[in-house]
Amino acid sequence: MADVKTKEEIAQDYIAMGHSVALINGIIAGTERTLYTTDEKQDTVDRNVEHLELMKAKDYWTSESMTAVTSAIAAGKGYTA
Protein backbone atom coordinates (compact mmCIF):
# COMPACT_ATOMS: atom_id res chain seq x y z
CA MET A 1 0.00 0.00 0.00
CA ALA A 2 1.29 3.42 -0.93
CA ASP A 3 2.11 5.96 1.75
CA VAL A 4 -0.47 8.73 1.94
CA LYS A 5 1.23 11.87 3.18
CA THR A 6 0.47 15.54 3.20
CA LYS A 7 2.68 17.99 1.33
CA GLU A 8 4.07 19.12 4.68
CA GLU A 9 4.95 15.54 5.68
CA ILE A 10 6.64 14.97 2.33
CA ALA A 11 8.61 18.19 2.81
CA GLN A 12 9.70 17.01 6.27
CA ASP A 13 10.81 13.67 4.84
CA TYR A 14 12.84 15.49 2.19
CA ILE A 15 14.46 17.70 4.85
CA ALA A 16 15.33 14.59 6.89
CA MET A 17 16.95 13.08 3.81
CA GLY A 18 19.02 16.25 3.49
CA HIS A 19 20.22 15.81 7.05
CA SER A 20 21.36 12.27 6.23
CA VAL A 21 23.11 13.51 3.10
CA ALA A 22 24.93 16.18 5.11
CA LEU A 23 25.90 13.70 7.83
CA ILE A 24 27.27 11.13 5.37
CA ASN A 25 29.22 13.78 3.47
CA GLY A 26 30.50 15.31 6.71
CA ILE A 27 31.75 12.02 8.09
CA ILE A 28 33.50 11.25 4.82
CA ALA A 29 35.05 14.75 4.82
CA GLY A 30 36.14 14.34 8.42
CA THR A 31 34.09 17.27 9.74
CA GLU A 32 31.27 15.35 11.45
CA ARG A 33 31.35 12.96 14.39
CA THR A 34 35.07 13.59 14.83
CA LEU A 35 35.06 12.05 18.31
CA TYR A 36 33.36 8.85 17.14
CA THR A 37 35.31 5.64 16.86
CA THR A 38 35.95 4.13 13.46
CA ASP A 39 33.20 1.57 14.06
CA GLU A 40 30.74 4.27 15.15
CA LYS A 41 31.46 6.31 12.03
CA GLN A 42 30.98 3.29 9.79
CA ASP A 43 27.75 2.35 11.55
CA THR A 44 26.44 5.90 11.25
CA VAL A 45 27.20 6.05 7.53
CA ASP A 46 25.70 2.60 6.94
CA ARG A 47 22.48 3.46 8.81
CA ASN A 48 22.08 6.74 6.96
CA VAL A 49 22.69 5.12 3.57
CA GLU A 50 20.01 2.55 4.40
CA HIS A 51 17.66 5.37 5.43
CA LEU A 52 18.25 7.21 2.16
CA GLU A 53 17.71 4.08 0.08
CA LEU A 54 14.42 3.35 1.84
CA MET A 55 13.20 6.92 1.54
CA LYS A 56 14.28 7.35 -2.07
CA ALA A 57 12.18 4.30 -2.99
CA LYS A 58 8.96 5.90 -1.69
CA ASP A 59 6.34 6.50 -4.35
CA TYR A 60 5.16 9.91 -3.19
CA TRP A 61 8.04 12.00 -4.54
CA THR A 62 7.18 14.37 -7.33
CA SER A 63 9.61 17.07 -8.45
CA GLU A 64 12.14 16.74 -5.62
CA SER A 65 15.72 16.40 -6.81
CA MET A 66 17.37 13.16 -5.74
CA THR A 67 20.81 14.05 -7.13
CA ALA A 68 22.41 14.73 -3.73
CA VAL A 69 20.68 11.68 -2.26
CA THR A 70 21.98 9.41 -5.02
CA SER A 71 25.50 10.85 -4.64
CA ALA A 72 25.47 10.40 -0.84
CA ILE A 73 24.27 6.80 -1.20
CA ALA A 74 27.11 6.05 -3.62
CA ALA A 75 29.69 7.82 -1.45
CA GLY A 76 28.42 6.12 1.68
CA LYS A 77 28.55 2.69 0.09
CA GLY A 78 32.14 3.35 -0.92
CA TYR A 79 33.14 4.64 2.52
CA THR A 80 35.30 2.60 4.81
CA ALA A 81 36.01 4.23 8.15
C-alpha positions as a printed Julia matrix, in Angstrom:
81×3 Matrix{Float64}:
  0.0    0.0    0.0
  1.29   3.42  -0.93
  2.11   5.96   1.75
 -0.47   8.73   1.94
  1.23  11.87   3.18
  0.47  15.54   3.2
  2.68  17.99   1.33
  4.07  19.12   4.68
  4.95  15.54   5.68
  6.64  14.97   2.33
  8.61  18.19   2.81
  9.7   17.01   6.27
 10.81  13.67   4.84
 12.84  15.49   2.19
 14.46  17.7    4.85
 15.33  14.59   6.89
 16.95  13.08   3.81
 19.02  16.25   3.49
 20.22  15.81   7.05
 21.36  12.27   6.23
 23.11  13.51   3.1
 24.93  16.18   5.11
 25.9   13.7    7.83
 27.27  11.13   5.37
 29.22  13.78   3.47
 30.5   15.31   6.71
 31.75  12.02   8.09
 33.5   11.25   4.82
 35.05  14.75   4.82
 36.14  14.34   8.42
 34.09  17.27   9.74
 31.27  15.35  11.45
 31.35  12.96  14.39
 35.07  13.59  14.83
 35.06  12.05  18.31
 33.36   8.85  17.14
 35.31   5.64  16.86
 35.95   4.13  13.46
 33.2    1.57  14.06
 30.74   4.27  15.15
 31.46   6.31  12.03
 30.98   3.29   9.79
 27.75   2.35  11.55
 26.44   5.9   11.25
 27.2    6.05   7.53
 25.7    2.6    6.94
 22.48   3.46   8.81
 22.08   6.74   6.96
 22.69   5.12   3.57
 20.01   2.55   4.4
 17.66   5.37   5.43
 18.25   7.21   2.16
 17.71   4.08   0.08
 14.42   3.35   1.84
 13.2    6.92   1.54
 14.28   7.35  -2.07
 12.18   4.3   -2.99
  8.96   5.9   -1.69
  6.34   6.5   -4.35
  5.16   9.91  -3.19
  8.04  12.0   -4.54
  7.18  14.37  -7.33
  9.61  17.07  -8.45
 12.14  16.74  -5.62
 15.72  16.4   -6.81
 17.37  13.16  -5.74
 20.81  14.05  -7.13
 22.41  14.73  -3.73
 20.68  11.68  -2.26
 21.98   9.41  -5.02
 25.5   10.85  -4.64
 25.47  10.4   -0.84
 24.27   6.8   -1.2
 27.11   6.05  -3.62
 29.69   7.82  -1.45
 28.42   6.12   1.68
 28.55   2.69   0.09
 32.14   3.35  -0.92
 33.14   4.64   2.52
 35.3    2.6    4.81
 36.01   4.23   8.15
